[in-house]
Amino acid sequence: MPLAKPCLALLGALSLSFALATPAAAQQKSVALTAIVEHPALDAVRDGVKDALAKAGYEEGKNLKWQYQSAQGNTGTAAQIARKFVGD
């Protein structure tokens, strides 16, 4: 299963995102998601997270900073994206 590891990594990152999906606070929250490749299943997960955050009262640009980047299958790019997200 070539997508098993990326899916597992994405789901781990998403579980952290759900921890933020509590009633919106006055301060802005930040959610950064990355995927090693573009894939319809991963796109659906990303959209689901975004929808869940919206239902919890988070609005991009208002009380939510949303970032998403795909590494397009490149592990070096994936590492760069992760470093960037940690630095933001």
Summary of the structure (lengths in Angstrom):
residues: 88
radius of gyration: 13.2
end to end distance: 32.4
largest distance: 42.5
contacts: 219
relative contact order: 0.19
helix: 51%
strand: 17%
